[in-house]
Amino acid sequence: MASFADSITRSRVWRSFFRHGMPDNPLDRSLVMTTNVFFHLHPVKINLKSLRATYTFGLGVLTTILFVSLAITGVLLMFYYVPTVERAYGNIITLQTQVPFGQLLRNLHRWGAHLMVLVVVLHMMRVFFTGAYKPPREFNWIVGVVLLILTLGASFTGYLLPWDQLSFWAITVGTSIASYAPVIGTPARTIMLGGPEVGQEALTRFYALHVMVIPGAIALLIALHLWRVRKDGGLAANDVQD
Ligand code: HEM
């Protein structure tokens, strides 16, 4: 007689979630991995050497985790922040002094951003030193370079949002340096600032870039980046010298 557990695992509802029973051979194990949306994120087979903690130092995954944490703390900050020159600075002071855990929230976002820049550079260095940029991974290296630029862009645009003296002058100096680039320099500065100097138009543009455009692009590119790691045959552990 079928046990209670058997009747559950054979039920239609159960099988609509879990399409297989307990796999007991390599083929079934692969099938379970490829037909489950959560399991399929893990490759069926991996290179043993790539399991060594010192191969990647977990830097790519750490960057991804930092991005997710920045997205969450960023959305929470948006509950309190209004991007206008009259209110932005005051909002940040109120957040830090009157909102429960507001100071912690701001610091998590700020330090997370600093850490993400550091970790992404370390990740790029590890990819370089393990030779993982070589074919067939050259496309993923390019995706990585764009991710690096976007990460720096997120930091730069976020810098203006507290609207304090540091923000104002950092963006004034940063965009002035950009304007020295040949041909595109001055138009690029005007497009960034929405006018001749840092003011409300710049704050609006930086805010839109910081909370929508850049994080959206980073999220899409991380998905592409991780998918490419899989399609290029997993981590390039073959290139590691023993
Ligand atoms: C937001 C930024 C980034 C995120 C979230 C990210 C994430 C990841 C993850 C999770 C992996 C697999 C595990 C690991 O290597 O730790 C990976 C691999 C890789 N990343 Fe990144 N990455 C980023 C930026 C970059 C940059 C700046 C470069 C280079 C310019 C780069 C190039 C690569 C390459 C070539 C691989 C394949 C490595 C291999 O096969 O061994 N990534 N990335």
Boltz pocket constraint, residues with backbone or C-beta under 6 A from the ligand:
constraints:
  - pocket:
      binder: B
      contacts: [[A, 56], [A, 57], [A, 58], [A, 59], [A, 60], [A, 61], [A, 63], [A, 64], [A, 67], [A, 120], [A, 123], [A, 124], [A, 127], [A, 130], [A, 132], [A, 133], [A, 137], [A, 140], [A, 141], [A, 142], [A, 143], [A, 144], [A, 145], [A, 147], [A, 148], [A, 151], [A, 218], [A, 222], [A, 225], [A, 226], [A, 229], [A, 234], [A, 235], [A, 236], [A, 237]]
      max_distance: 6.0
